[in-house]
């Protein structure tokens, strides 16, 4: 019996051919393909004016640089949900800032905006919404709240490349939006990420930061008379995207529509199969304009781990996204107020297999196995 994984990238000969083209060019680092990928992402997002896209080597470094560009540093506070991958929190603490954990909504697992408002203090400098599983947070309310308190918003959209919020693509509006293109995201570059913004000053700072703070304008200005000369004007990092990764991403962008359509089809089948099953609760999902990253449901009455074991015995992988950050030793000291919804949901959430290459027999096996388990509870 073959194992059905939780996720799997959708890759083919087209990606291999694109990488071969880069190999043949012998320009493997950041270059023309990186710029082509950035322009293609900007066009895909479709904002007016268009967002500037700064491609990075990971989604984590994208968020780290975004917060750094906003001037976040020691003693500053950043409001963020605890129910997120640890990378979100590490990007904050890497700058010496303090993550202030907020609770999440019961039915979406996105940040609870009322709870966010309660967490804001004089030390708060930014809000980091996490578009959990690709379902957009209510960005209109979040941006309004941020404006009231003169705060910046840096969106963690690692799950949400391609999703809409209020009829606009996430990443085409707001302050700064950070994407991830790791192997299992909505599109992959192998590894990669990006920051998008319409603020030209921030965009230029981000471009310098991703390549060691080097001022490329100075480099270009002296190219003819002193080709070796460049200036360093900012704190920088080695976080740019290579041509190899960008070439993969360009092919994946062309496949995005078909891949997302297939994932939505599977998710709707899951919804139909599970909506009336004993012991399970479905999350609220608006499929209009949604680019779905993962399929997550809630297993009630303390039975989640038992269901995981049952699925494993049938060759079906499942997962938990995520262990809340305030449960980790490194971040426990930041949890100075209760997070009741987060703690309760952590014991209930379960991620089921969802990827574009899932075959019909795989989907049938997942649904029939869940039904079999649910009937044992009756």
C-alpha positions, 0 to 999 in steps of 0.5 A: 500500500503506497503512502499518501503524503501530506504535501508534494511539489508539482514538478516536471520536465519544464522545470528541468529544462528551465534549470538547464538553460541557466546551467548553460548560461553559466550565470547561476547567481542573481541575474536576469532570470531573477529580474524576470521572475520579479517582473512576472510576480508583479504582473501576476499580482496586478496592482495599480500602481504595480507592486515592486517585488524583491526576490529572496532566498527564503520566505523567512529572510523576506520577513526578516528584511521587511521588518528590518527595513521598517526599522524594527529593533531592540525593545520594539514590540510586534503583534503576531499570532502564536499559531504560525510556523516558528520562522515568523517568530524567528524573523522578529526575534532576530532583530532583537524585537519582542513578539507579542502573541495574539489569539486567533479566530475559532473558525478561520485560525487567522488573527483575532483583530479584537485581541490584536487591539488589546495587545497594542502598547506604546512599544508596538511598532508593527503588526504581522498578520499570518494568512493561515492556510491561504485564507486572507485575514481581514486586511481592511480592518487590520490596516485601519487598526494599524493606521489608528495607532500609526503602526506598520503592517508586514504580512506573512503571506507564506501560505497565500501566494495567489489569494485575494483579499477584498477583491485584490491580490494579497501583495498588491496593496498594504505596506509590505507582504512576504511570500515563501516559495519553498518546496511545498508552497503554492508555487515553488522555486525549490527554495525562495521568497519575496517581499512586495511593496509599492513604497519605492524607498523601502524597495530600494532598501530591500534590494540593498539589504539582500546583497550585503547593503551594497549600493548598486547605483554607486556600482553602476555610476563608477562602472566605466571608470572604476568597474571594481568600485562599489559602496556599502550604505546599509546593513545587509545580508546574503539573501538574494534569489539565484537564477536557478531558483527563479527559473523554476519559479517562472515555470511554476507561475504558468502552472499556478492556475491549474495547480490551485484549481486541482487543490480546490477541487480536492478541498471541496470533495473533503468538505462534502465528505466530512461536513456531517461526520461525527467528531469533526468540525470544518473551518470557515472557508471562502473559496472565491479568490482563494489559493489554498495551501493546506486542508485543515479540520478540527478533531473534537473531544481529544481524539485528534492524535487517535485519528492521526494514528488511525490514518498512519495505519492506513498509509495516510500521512497527516500533520499539525500546522502548527505547534503554537510558538509560545509552547517552545522553550525559546519563546515561552517568556513572551507569553505573558497573557492567556491565548485560550483559542490558540491553546484549545485549537492546538489540540484539535487541528489536523492537516490532511493530504492536499497537493495538485498531483493527488489522484482520484483514488488517493482522495477516495482513500482519504475520505473513506478512511475518515468516514471509517474512523468517524463511524467507530465513534458512533 
